[in-house]
Amino acid sequence: MPAKKHVSLPQLVLIITTTVYSFSSMATAFYMMGIKALPWFLLAGFGYFIPYALIVAQYTRKYGDRSGTVYDWLKDALSPKAAFVTAFLWYCSYFTWMVSLFMKLVIPLSILLFGQDITGEPSWFEIPTQWLVAFFGIAAVGILTWLISRGFGTVLRFLKISSLAMAGLLLLSAVSNFFLVLRQPTDMWHNLQHSLSAPSFFAGTGDNLLSQLPFFIFAITAFGGLDTVAALSDRTKNSRRQFPRGLVYSGVLILLLYIGGILLWSGANDLGNLRQTDQMHLGNLMYGLMGSLAHAVSAGLGLTGNTAALVYQIYIRYTAFVLFVSYLGLLSSITFGPLKSLIQGTPKALWPQRLTALNRQDMPEKALRLQGLVISLVILAITFNTQVAGELFNQLTYMTNVARAMPYFVVAASFPFFLKKRLVPANDLFVANQKLSTAFSLSVCSCIVFAIAFQIWQPFSLGHYSDALTLVGGPLLFAAVAMLLYRRGESRQLPAK
C-alpha cells in the first residue's frame, strides 16, 4: 500500500483560506450592500466564524489523526448515537450540493471556451441544452469519481490547483483596484461615500437596520466550509499540532480578506455607476464586476479597440477558469471528505462490508462508485422529468438547508460538555478559560439558531407553508433514517469505536 500523501502547514492554510473564502460572496456583498456590508461581516466573523474555528481547532487538536471528524468529535462529548445522527445529517446536506455543483460545472467552462454561458440558449449544436448539461454533469461525476478512487493525491492536486487559481484571481482584482485608487486617489472618498449612501439591493433589506437581518444570514453562510476541510485533518503532517494552527491562521486571514475586499472594491469603484448597467445581475455578478474592472483598467491605461477587448476577455475568461477549477476542487473535497468521514469514521457494523473496504490506494472505491451512481441518477431524473423530479429536488434542497446548519449547532453546543469531561489536558487547550470557551459556544449557537429560525420564518411569512414544513421535516426525516441505521448496527452487536 502506498504511503499516505500529507499536506504541509503552508499548503493547508492556502487550501482552507481559498476553500472557505468566497470571492463570489464578497462580490455579491459589495454589489448588494456596498460598504454597509462590513458591520454584518464583522458580526458574523466575530460572533460565529472565529469562535467556531477555535472550537473546530480544539476538536481537531484532540482527534486530528482520525477519519471520523464530526462523529469522533461528538461521540465522547455526547454519545455515539448522537454523533452518528449528526454525522449522517452532515453527509445528507452535502449530497444535494454535489448534485447542484456537478450541474453547474458547464457554466464557467462554456464562458472559458466560448466567452458566453451556453446554458442560456434553448439548444447548442442542435442538442437541447438541458441534455448537454446533464451529459456533461454525469461525465464529470464519472471522471472525478474514478480519479479520486486512484488515491488522495488526486484530491490534494485539485485543491492545490483551485487554491492557486483563486489566489491569482484575488491578486488580479487587488492589483487592478489598487491601480484605480492610485490613479485617481481623490475619487476614493467619493466612491466610499456613494457606497455608504447607496440603497441596499439585497432581497428583503432596506436602510433600516432590522430589515438588513437577512443579509446577516448571508454573511454567516459566506463563512461556511470549515467542516469540509476538517475531513483532511488526518492527512496533515503532525495533524494534532499543525491542523489547529492552520485553522486559526486561515480564520483570521479569511476575515481580513472579506473586510479588505469590500473596502477595496468600494473605494476603487463607483457603486452607483455599476448598478446603472442593465448587463449585470446576480447570475453573472462575478463576471460583470471583473469585466467592469477590465474596462476601467483599460481606460486608465489609455487602451482602446482590440487591445481593450483583449484585456476584457482575459479578465472574464480567467474568472471563469478560476470558478471552474474551484468547483472541481470543492467537488473533489466534498465528494471524498464527508463520505470518508461517514463510512470510515463511524462503526463498521453500520455499513455493508463492501462499502467500508479500501482499495490499494487506501480509498473507499465501492462507496465512491455507489455515491457517483446515485448522483448521476438524480441528475438524469431532474433532466428528463423536469416538472416532477425538479420539484422533488427543490424540496430535497429545502430539506437540507436546515439539516446543513444542524451539525454546526450540535458541534458548538457539545463543546462545553467536551471541556467538562476533561478529555484534553489543561496545557493542551487553545483557550484555557472555560467561561470564555462556553461563551464561544453560546455565540455560535445563537447565530445558528437565529439563522435557522429566519430560514423557517421567511417562507412561512410569505405563505409558502409547504416549504416551511419541508425545512422542519427534512432534518427529522434524515435523523429518523440515521436512527434506523444505528439500531440496525446495534442489533449486530455494534462494537465500540
C-alpha positions as CSV (number, residue, x, y, z in Angstrom):
1,M,0.0,0.0,0.0
2,P,1.5,3.4,-1.0
3,A,2.5,5.9,1.7
4,K,-0.2,8.5,2.6
5,K,0.3,11.9,1.0
6,H,0.2,14.7,3.5
7,V,-0.4,18.4,3.5
8,S,2.1,20.9,4.9
9,L,1.1,23.8,7.0
10,P,1.5,26.5,4.3
11,Q,-0.4,24.3,1.8
12,L,-3.1,23.8,4.5
13,V,-3.5,27.5,5.1
14,L,-3.8,28.1,1.4
15,I,-6.4,25.3,0.9
16,I,-8.5,26.3,3.9
17,T,-8.5,30.0,3.0
18,T,-9.4,29.6,-0.6
19,T,-12.0,26.9,0.1
20,V,-13.9,28.8,2.8
21,Y,-13.4,32.3,1.4
22,S,-15.8,33.0,-1.5
23,F,-14.9,35.7,-4.0
24,S,-18.5,35.4,-5.3
25,S,-19.9,36.2,-1.8
26,M,-17.6,39.1,-1.4
27,A,-18.6,40.5,-4.8
28,T,-22.3,40.0,-4.0
29,A,-21.9,41.7,-0.6
30,F,-20.2,44.7,-2.3
31,Y,-22.7,45.0,-5.1
32,M,-25.8,44.4,-2.9
33,M,-24.9,46.4,0.2
34,G,-21.7,48.4,-0.5
35,I,-19.6,49.3,2.5
36,K,-22.7,48.8,4.7
37,A,-21.9,45.1,4.4
38,L,-18.9,45.4,6.6
39,P,-20.7,45.6,10.0
40,W,-22.6,42.4,9.2
41,F,-19.5,40.6,8.1
42,L,-17.7,41.7,11.2
43,L,-20.6,40.5,13.4
44,A,-20.7,37.1,11.5
45,G,-16.9,36.8,11.7
46,F,-16.5,37.5,15.4
47,G,-19.9,36.1,16.5
48,Y,-19.8,32.9,14.5
49,F,-16.8,32.2,12.4
50,I,-13.8,32.9,14.7
51,P,-15.4,31.1,17.7
52,Y,-16.4,28.2,15.5
53,A,-12.9,28.0,14.1
54,L,-11.5,27.8,17.6
55,I,-14.0,25.1,18.6
56,V,-13.1,23.0,15.5
57,A,-9.4,23.7,16.1
58,Q,-9.7,22.3,19.6
59,Y,-11.6,19.2,18.4
60,T,-9.0,18.5,15.6
61,R,-6.2,19.0,18.2
62,K,-7.7,16.1,20.1
63,Y,-8.9,13.9,17.2
64,G,-6.8,15.2,14.3
65,D,-5.3,11.7,13.4
66,R,-8.8,10.1,13.0
67,S,-11.1,9.8,10.0
68,G,-14.4,10.5,11.5
69,T,-14.3,14.2,12.1
70,V,-17.9,15.1,13.3
71,Y,-18.5,11.6,14.6
72,D,-15.2,11.5,16.5
73,W,-15.8,14.9,18.0
74,L,-19.2,14.1,19.4
75,K,-19.1,10.5,20.5
76,D,-17.1,11.3,23.6
77,A,-18.7,14.7,24.3
78,L,-22.3,13.5,23.8
79,S,-22.9,9.8,22.8
80,P,-22.1,7.5,19.9
81,K,-25.8,7.6,18.8
82,A,-26.0,11.4,18.8
83,A,-22.7,11.6,17.0
84,F,-23.9,9.2,14.2
85,V,-27.2,11.0,13.7
86,T,-25.3,14.3,13.4
87,A,-22.7,12.9,11.0
88,F,-25.5,11.4,8.9
89,L,-27.3,14.8,8.7
90,W,-23.9,16.4,7.8
91,Y,-23.5,14.0,4.9
92,C,-27.1,14.3,3.6
93,S,-26.7,18.1,3.5
94,Y,-23.7,17.7,1.1
95,F,-25.5,15.4,-1.2
96,T,-27.8,17.9,-2.8
97,W,-24.9,20.4,-3.0
98,M,-22.9,17.9,-5.0
99,V,-25.7,17.4,-7.5
100,S,-26.1,21.2,-7.9
101,L,-22.4,21.7,-8.4
102,F,-22.0,19.0,-11.0
103,M,-24.9,20.5,-13.0
104,K,-23.3,24.0,-12.7
105,L,-19.8,22.9,-14.0
106,V,-20.7,23.6,-17.6
107,I,-21.5,27.3,-17.0
108,P,-17.9,28.5,-16.2
109,L,-16.5,26.1,-18.8
110,S,-18.7,27.5,-21.5
111,I,-17.7,31.0,-20.6
112,L,-14.0,30.0,-20.6
113,L,-14.2,28.3,-24.0
114,F,-16.8,30.4,-25.9
115,G,-17.0,33.7,-23.9
116,Q,-20.7,33.2,-23.1
117,D,-23.0,31.0,-21.0
118,I,-24.4,28.4,-23.3
119,T,-26.9,27.2,-20.7
120,G,-29.0,30.4,-21.5
121,E,-29.7,29.1,-25.0
122,P,-32.5,26.6,-25.7
123,S,-30.1,24.3,-27.7
124,W,-26.5,24.1,-28.6
125,F,-25.3,22.3,-31.8
126,E,-29.0,21.3,-32.2
127,I,-28.8,19.5,-28.9
128,P,-31.3,20.6,-26.1
129,T,-29.2,22.5,-23.6
130,Q,-30.6,20.6,-20.6
131,W,-29.4,17.3,-22.2
132,L,-26.0,18.8,-22.7
133,V,-25.8,20.0,-19.1
134,A,-26.9,16.5,-17.9
135,F,-24.4,14.7,-20.1
136,F,-21.5,16.9,-19.0
137,G,-22.5,16.7,-15.3
138,I,-22.7,12.9,-15.4
139,A,-19.4,12.7,-17.3
140,A,-17.8,14.9,-14.7
141,V,-19.3,12.6,-11.9
142,G,-17.8,9.5,-13.5
143,I,-14.3,11.1,-14.3
144,L,-14.0,12.7,-10.8
145,T,-15.1,9.5,-9.0
146,W,-12.6,7.5,-11.0
147,L,-9.7,10.0,-10.4
148,I,-10.5,10.2,-6.6
149,S,-10.6,6.4,-6.3
150,R,-6.9,6.4,-7.6
151,G,-5.8,8.0,-4.3
152,F,-5.9,11.0,-2.0
153,G,-3.2,12.6,-4.2
154,T,-5.9,13.5,-6.7
155,V,-8.0,15.3,-4.1
156,L,-4.9,17.2,-3.0
157,R,-3.9,18.2,-6.5
158,F,-7.4,19.5,-7.3
159,L,-7.3,21.5,-4.1
160,K,-3.9,22.9,-4.7
161,I,-4.7,23.9,-8.3
162,S,-8.0,25.6,-7.3
163,S,-6.3,27.3,-4.4
164,L,-3.5,28.8,-6.6
165,A,-6.1,29.8,-9.2
166,M,-8.2,31.6,-6.6
167,A,-5.1,33.3,-5.2
168,G,-4.4,34.5,-8.7
169,L,-7.9,36.0,-9.0
170,L,-7.5,37.7,-5.7
171,L,-4.2,39.2,-6.8
172,L,-5.6,40.3,-10.1
173,S,-8.6,42.1,-8.6
174,A,-6.4,43.6,-5.8
175,V,-3.7,44.9,-8.2
176,S,-6.4,46.3,-10.6
177,N,-8.3,48.1,-7.8
178,F,-5.1,49.5,-6.3
179,F,-4.2,50.8,-9.7
180,L,-7.6,52.6,-10.0
181,V,-7.2,54.1,-6.5
182,L,-3.6,55.2,-7.1
183,R,-4.5,56.7,-10.5
184,Q,-7.3,58.8,-9.0
185,P,-6.8,58.9,-5.2
186,T,-9.4,61.7,-4.8
187,D,-12.1,59.5,-6.2
188,M,-11.7,57.0,-3.4
189,W,-13.6,59.1,-0.8
190,H,-16.2,60.0,-3.4
191,N,-16.7,56.2,-4.1
192,L,-16.8,55.3,-0.4
193,Q,-19.5,57.9,0.2
194,H,-21.5,56.6,-2.7
195,S,-21.1,53.1,-1.4
196,L,-22.2,54.2,2.1
197,S,-25.3,56.1,0.8
198,A,-26.3,53.6,-1.9
199,P,-29.6,51.9,-1.2
200,S,-29.5,48.2,-0.3
201,F,-30.1,45.8,-3.3
202,F,-30.1,42.7,-1.1
203,A,-33.5,41.0,-1.4
204,G,-35.8,41.9,1.5
205,T,-33.5,44.5,3.0
206,G,-33.6,48.3,3.2
207,D,-31.8,51.1,5.0
208,N,-33.5,50.2,8.3
209,L,-31.1,48.1,10.4
210,L,-33.7,45.5,11.3
211,S,-34.6,45.0,7.7
212,Q,-31.0,44.1,6.9
213,L,-31.1,40.9,9.1
214,P,-31.5,38.7,6.0
215,F,-28.0,39.9,5.0
216,F,-26.7,38.7,8.3
217,I,-27.8,35.2,7.3
218,F,-26.0,35.6,4.0
219,A,-22.8,36.8,5.9
220,I,-22.9,33.7,8.1
221,T,-23.1,31.3,5.0
222,A,-20.2,33.2,3.4
223,F,-18.0,31.6,6.2
224,G,-19.2,28.0,5.6
225,G,-16.9,25.1,4.7
226,L,-14.7,24.6,7.8
227,D,-16.3,21.2,8.4
228,T,-15.3,20.1,4.8
229,V,-11.6,20.9,5.2
230,A,-11.7,19.3,8.7
231,A,-12.1,16.0,6.9
232,L,-8.5,16.4,5.7
233,S,-7.1,16.7,9.3
234,D,-5.8,13.1,9.3
235,R,-3.9,13.9,6.0
236,T,-2.0,16.8,7.5
237,K,1.6,16.5,8.7
238,N,1.7,16.3,12.5
239,S,-2.0,16.8,12.3
240,R,-2.9,17.3,16.0
241,R,-0.5,20.2,16.2
242,Q,-0.5,21.7,12.7
243,F,-4.1,21.4,11.6
244,P,-5.5,23.5,14.5
245,R,-2.8,26.1,13.8
246,G,-3.8,26.1,10.1
247,L,-7.5,26.6,11.1
248,V,-6.7,29.6,13.3
249,Y,-4.3,31.3,10.9
250,S,-6.8,30.7,8.0
251,G,-9.7,32.0,10.0
252,V,-8.1,35.4,10.7
253,L,-6.9,35.6,7.0
254,I,-10.4,34.8,5.7
255,L,-12.0,37.6,7.8
256,L,-9.3,40.1,6.7
257,L,-9.9,39.1,3.0
258,Y,-13.6,39.8,3.3
259,I,-13.0,43.1,5.0
260,G,-10.2,44.2,2.7
261,G,-12.1,43.1,-0.4
262,I,-15.3,45.0,0.4
263,L,-13.2,48.1,1.3
264,L,-11.0,48.0,-1.8
265,W,-13.9,47.4,-4.2
266,S,-15.9,50.2,-2.5
267,G,-13.0,52.7,-2.7
268,A,-11.9,51.9,-6.3
269,N,-15.4,51.7,-8.0
270,D,-18.4,53.9,-8.1
271,L,-21.2,51.5,-7.0
272,G,-23.9,53.8,-8.3
273,N,-22.5,53.7,-11.8
274,L,-22.0,49.9,-11.7
275,R,-25.7,49.4,-10.8
276,Q,-26.8,51.5,-13.7
277,T,-25.8,49.0,-16.3
278,D,-28.5,46.6,-17.4
279,Q,-26.0,43.9,-18.2
280,M,-25.2,43.0,-14.6
281,H,-27.3,40.8,-12.4
282,L,-26.8,38.2,-9.7
283,G,-26.4,35.4,-12.2
284,N,-23.3,36.9,-13.8
285,L,-22.1,39.2,-11.0
286,M,-18.6,37.9,-10.7
287,Y,-18.1,38.1,-14.5
288,G,-19.8,41.5,-14.6
289,L,-17.7,43.1,-11.9
290,M,-14.4,41.7,-13.3
291,G,-15.5,42.8,-16.8
292,S,-16.2,46.3,-15.5
293,L,-12.9,46.3,-13.7
294,A,-11.2,45.4,-17.0
295,H,-12.8,48.3,-18.8
296,A,-11.8,50.7,-16.0
297,V,-8.2,49.4,-16.1
298,S,-8.1,49.7,-19.9
299,A,-9.4,53.3,-19.7
300,G,-6.8,54.1,-17.1
301,L,-4.0,52.8,-19.3
302,G,-5.4,54.5,-22.4
303,L,-6.2,51.2,-24.2
304,T,-8.8,51.2,-26.9
305,G,-10.2,49.0,-29.6
306,N,-8.9,45.4,-29.9
307,T,-6.4,45.8,-27.0
308,A,-9.2,46.8,-24.6
309,A,-11.4,44.0,-25.8
310,L,-8.5,41.5,-25.3
311,V,-8.0,42.8,-21.7
312,Y,-11.7,42.3,-21.1
313,Q,-11.6,38.7,-22.4
314,I,-8.6,37.9,-20.3
315,Y,-10.4,39.1,-17.1
316,I,-13.7,37.3,-17.7
317,R,-12.2,34.1,-19.0
318,Y,-9.7,33.9,-16.2
319,T,-12.6,34.4,-13.8
320,A,-14.4,31.6,-15.5
321,F,-11.3,29.4,-15.3
322,V,-11.0,30.1,-11.6
323,L,-14.6,29.3,-10.9
324,F,-14.4,26.1,-13.0
325,V,-11.3,24.8,-11.1
326,S,-12.8,26.0,-7.8
327,Y,-15.8,23.8,-8.5
328,L,-13.5,20.9,-9.3
329,G,-11.5,21.5,-6.1
330,L,-14.7,21.8,-4.0
331,L,-16.3,18.8,-5.6
332,S,-13.2,16.7,-5.0
333,S,-13.2,17.7,-1.4
334,I,-17.0,17.1,-0.7
335,T,-17.2,14.0,-2.9
336,F,-14.5,12.4,-0.7
337,G,-14.4,14.1,2.7
338,P,-18.0,13.7,4.0
339,L,-18.3,10.1,2.6
340,K,-14.9,9.1,4.1
341,S,-15.9,10.5,7.5
342,L,-19.3,8.8,7.4
343,I,-18.3,5.3,6.4
344,Q,-14.7,5.1,7.7
345,G,-15.1,7.2,10.8
346,T,-18.2,5.5,12.2
347,P,-18.5,1.9,13.4
348,K,-18.1,-0.6,10.6
349,A,-21.1,-2.6,11.7
350,L,-23.4,0.2,10.5
351,W,-22.4,-0.4,6.8
352,P,-22.2,-3.3,4.4
353,Q,-18.6,-4.7,4.3
354,R,-18.2,-3.8,0.7
355,L,-18.8,-0.1,1.3
356,T,-16.1,0.2,4.0
357,A,-13.5,-1.8,2.1
358,L,-10.5,0.2,0.9
359,N,-8.7,-0.4,-2.4
360,R,-4.9,-0.5,-2.8
361,Q,-4.8,3.3,-2.8
362,D,-6.4,3.4,0.6
363,M,-9.7,4.8,-0.9
364,P,-13.3,3.6,-0.4
365,E,-13.7,2.9,-4.1
366,K,-17.0,0.9,-4.0
367,A,-18.6,3.6,-1.8
368,L,-17.4,6.3,-4.1
369,R,-18.9,4.4,-7.1
370,L,-22.2,4.0,-5.4
371,Q,-22.3,7.7,-4.5
372,G,-21.5,8.6,-8.1
373,L,-24.2,6.3,-9.4
374,V,-26.9,7.9,-7.2
375,I,-25.8,11.4,-8.1
376,S,-25.9,10.5,-11.8
377,L,-29.4,9.0,-11.4
378,V,-30.7,12.2,-9.7
379,I,-29.2,14.4,-12.5
380,L,-31.0,12.2,-15.1
381,A,-34.3,12.4,-13.2
382,I,-34.1,16.1,-13.0
383,T,-33.2,16.4,-16.7
384,F,-35.8,14.0,-18.2
385,N,-38.7,14.6,-15.9
386,T,-38.3,18.3,-15.2
387,Q,-41.6,19.1,-13.6
388,V,-41.9,16.2,-11.1
389,A,-38.2,15.4,-10.4
390,G,-37.3,19.1,-10.4
391,E,-39.9,19.8,-7.7
392,L,-38.7,16.8,-5.7
393,F,-35.1,18.1,-5.9
394,N,-36.2,21.5,-4.9
395,Q,-37.9,20.0,-1.8
396,L,-34.8,18.0,-1.1
397,T,-32.8,21.2,-1.3
398,Y,-35.2,22.8,1.2
399,M,-34.9,19.8,3.5
400,T,-31.1,20.0,3.6
401,N,-31.0,23.8,4.2
402,V,-31.7,23.5,7.9
403,A,-30.1,20.0,8.1
404,R,-26.8,21.6,7.0
405,A,-26.8,24.0,9.8
406,M,-27.8,21.5,12.5
407,P,-24.4,19.7,12.7
408,Y,-22.7,23.1,13.3
409,F,-25.1,23.7,16.1
410,V,-24.5,20.3,17.7
411,V,-20.8,20.6,17.4
412,A,-20.8,24.1,19.1
413,A,-23.4,23.0,21.7
414,S,-21.3,19.9,22.6
415,F,-18.2,21.9,23.3
416,P,-18.9,22.8,27.0
417,F,-19.6,19.1,27.7
418,F,-16.4,18.2,25.9
419,L,-14.4,20.5,28.1
420,K,-16.3,19.5,31.3
421,K,-15.3,15.9,30.8
422,R,-11.6,17.0,30.8
423,L,-10.8,15.0,27.7
424,V,-8.0,17.4,26.9
425,P,-5.2,18.3,29.4
426,A,-5.3,21.9,30.6
427,N,-2.0,22.7,28.9
428,D,-3.3,21.5,25.6
429,L,-6.3,23.9,25.4
430,F,-6.4,26.7,22.9
431,V,-8.5,28.8,25.4
432,A,-7.8,27.8,29.0
433,N,-10.7,29.9,30.4
434,Q,-13.8,27.7,30.5
435,K,-16.2,30.6,30.8
436,L,-14.7,32.1,27.6
437,S,-15.0,28.8,25.8
438,T,-18.6,28.5,26.9
439,A,-19.2,32.0,25.6
440,F,-17.8,30.9,22.2
441,S,-20.2,28.0,22.2
442,L,-23.2,30.2,23.1
443,S,-22.2,32.8,20.5
444,V,-22.1,30.2,17.7
445,C,-25.3,28.5,18.8
446,S,-27.1,31.8,19.0
447,C,-26.1,32.8,15.4
448,I,-27.1,29.4,14.1
449,V,-30.5,29.4,15.9
450,F,-31.2,32.8,14.5
451,A,-30.2,31.7,11.0
452,I,-32.4,28.5,11.2
453,A,-35.4,30.5,12.7
454,F,-35.2,33.0,9.9
455,Q,-34.9,30.3,7.2
456,I,-38.1,28.7,8.6
457,W,-40.0,32.0,9.2
458,Q,-39.3,33.5,5.8
459,P,-41.3,31.0,3.7
460,F,-43.9,30.9,6.4
461,S,-44.4,34.7,6.4
462,L,-44.8,34.6,2.6
463,G,-47.5,31.9,2.9
464,H,-45.3,29.2,1.5
465,Y,-46.3,26.7,4.2
466,S,-45.2,23.6,2.4
467,D,-41.7,24.9,2.1
468,A,-41.6,25.9,5.8
469,L,-42.8,22.4,6.8
470,T,-40.2,20.8,4.5
471,L,-37.5,22.8,6.2
472,V,-38.6,21.4,9.6
473,G,-39.4,17.9,8.3
474,G,-36.1,17.4,6.4
475,P,-33.8,17.1,9.5
476,L,-36.4,15.0,11.2
477,L,-36.6,12.6,8.2
478,F,-32.8,12.3,7.9
479,A,-32.5,11.8,11.7
480,A,-35.1,9.0,11.5
481,V,-33.1,7.3,8.8
482,A,-29.9,7.6,10.8
483,M,-31.6,6.2,13.9
484,L,-32.8,3.2,11.8
485,L,-29.3,2.6,10.6
486,Y,-27.9,2.9,14.1
487,R,-30.4,0.5,15.5
488,R,-29.6,-2.0,12.8
489,G,-26.0,-1.7,13.7
490,E,-26.8,-2.2,17.4
491,S,-28.7,-5.4,16.6
492,R,-25.4,-6.6,15.1
493,Q,-23.8,-6.1,18.5
494,L,-22.2,-2.8,17.5
495,P,-18.6,-2.7,18.6
496,A,-17.1,0.4,20.3
497,K,-15.0,2.6,18.1
